[in-house]
Amino acid sequence: MIPNITKGDKPVGLMKYLVGPGRANEHTDPHLVGGSPLIMAWHDDVQLNEEAAVSIAREIDLNRRAFGVEADAKHIWHCSLSIPYQEREVTDQEWADIASKFMDEMDFTEAGAKAACQWVAVHHGRSTKGNDHIHIMASTIRGDGTKWADGNDFARAQKVARGIEKDFNLIQLGNHSERWLQQGEITRDSTREPTRFALERTVRACAVAAESEAQFVRQLRRAKLLVHPRFAAGTDSVVTGYSVAERPPKGMRPLWFGGGKLAQDLTLPSLRTRWPDTPEFAQEASDEWMAAKRHRRIVHPDAPGAALDEETARRLAGELKEVRRRLVTIAPDDHQSWAHAAREASGVFAAWSHATEDGQGPLGRTARVLARSAHRSGVKITTPLEAPLRTSGTTAFLLAGTRAPSPMAQALIMNQMLRMTQAFYEMHQTNKELRETQLINDAFEQHLAVVAGPLPEVEAPVPARATSHAGPARERGALRETQGPTTTARPYVEHTRDEHGMEL
């Protein structure tokens, strides 16, 4: 939940806007969901037209007029509370409870030790970006003529919003920095998943599959993305960032996204923590960036791909097993390590999705759920990736496989990924991040069960880890996962725990 605060001195004008059609006719059903007792007694069930707006605004402004506060003082406090478009439906009663709790904790109401301020909360529904929201309008003049303290109000509102997210089981944006969709992204092509989501999944898969920055650029280009480097000011040799776009249909312009617009953990500085930093690797990367910018052929091709057969799958499952063993030893509050691990695990699912799903299927949705743990708000990945957490080998094979893997090969990979995903579930549970715990639980029941349900049981032991591998381009969707009925039970079992309650 994001609070957006402004201050002004025109209560009538603001209230008319809040009950009007909006700038883009987005106010489809403006109505009160909360407010000061007297205002709610008069206007709770009244159609909010312009006459009602003027009446409400005058009541909110009553204390200022009664105590002679100057009319041009910034005495009107306006705050919108928005939730992401992908959030569950929030009822009017819940919005009423959210508004009351928010204003209580912001010290506007009689719940505090001071005289109350007049306020109302107007619910509009979803904005043009698809985000449900309410607007709160309040006077900063209390009933006894004193002024509400507005110092540091934005930080206070953010803190209150974080508590409301937990109390009402909403997406906890305080822990994550997931970007919201813009209106143009929603309306560009309503028949498919948003371009940003498809790009994020592909970039994530390519990043985790790459053993170097140069290989990352090659992976992006083999995935048929347009790639454009961003250079440091005054130079065309030092790359500081990148943008990617899908190849558009004839006659349309490409829709470009920088790595940071896709996800915080996909910025180039963050991704560089995965790769070796030597003059040789830097020169190779520079060659590939310039080739991409000038639309020239790949400079240093990788070795050809191979089939993901059962023997290879057993080696890759061994790699994932070692990652999982390291994962369950990480303290729940070691956000850097968990962010690295989440990006790696999400990359595996993203690569598998890219290879087997034409759109965002169950594997792609699981990748997005795990990716949330990789881009916590305020936590930038700055430490180098530890070798025991790498999943490059598995990700590269899934991304570059040349024919459909056997059911047993899929089962070997899925078996380890289910256990790894359980570790993230338990980490969020230990940190009391209930929303994230629920999202991973839903991923088990609604997404992974679709793929894991029909796969054969894995009984044989898993040998040692595999080396990484990159392969040639091939048509997306050339591989297919085994389909089967959705199961209702979470497909994992209890195991031995360490001192943090994590699975061993």
Order of alpha helices (4+ residues) and beta strands (2+ residues): beta-alpha-beta-alpha-alpha-alpha-beta-alpha-beta-beta-alpha-alpha-alpha-alpha-beta-beta-beta-alpha-alpha-alpha-alpha-alpha-alpha-alpha-alpha-alpha-alpha
